[in-house]
């Protein structure tokens, strides 16, 4: 079983942020594509990006912040090494995803949109993973797991915590 690396790309710098802004600012309807590009590049949208995006696109800071906070996809802090998404769609709810999410919150000691203090895990809701016949389902980074039980969840998080990222 392969486990993908964290979606976090690189530590951000003001110069790199400006490069992303400049590459997207002229697009029609640039706000969402630009915010997606910033998150794709840095793994989150740094607070310092808000005034820069607002100025580049001639919006207010409040408008930019409103868009970031409205869409749950956007993160304003770096994600953990493993991003765990629990499916909350009806098919998964019918087979126990609510109990699984309660267990996950308790086991990790965090709520949705939070990251464990050791930066290992970020917990997020998702509203369909396309794995409805095998619910309850979760996704960890790019890997989808079906028929997830609380016991399997604990085994998986233990395995992920034990996986050391080799630094070269």
ABEGO torsion letter per residue (X at the ends): XBBBBBABABBBBAAAAAAAAAAAAABBGAAAAAAAAAAAAAGBBBAAAAAAAAAAAGBBAAAAAAAAAABAABBABBBBABBBBBBABAAAAAAGAAAAAAAAAAAAGBBBGBBBAAGABBBBBBAEAGAAAAOBBBBBEABBBBGBBAAAAAAAAAAAAABBBBBX
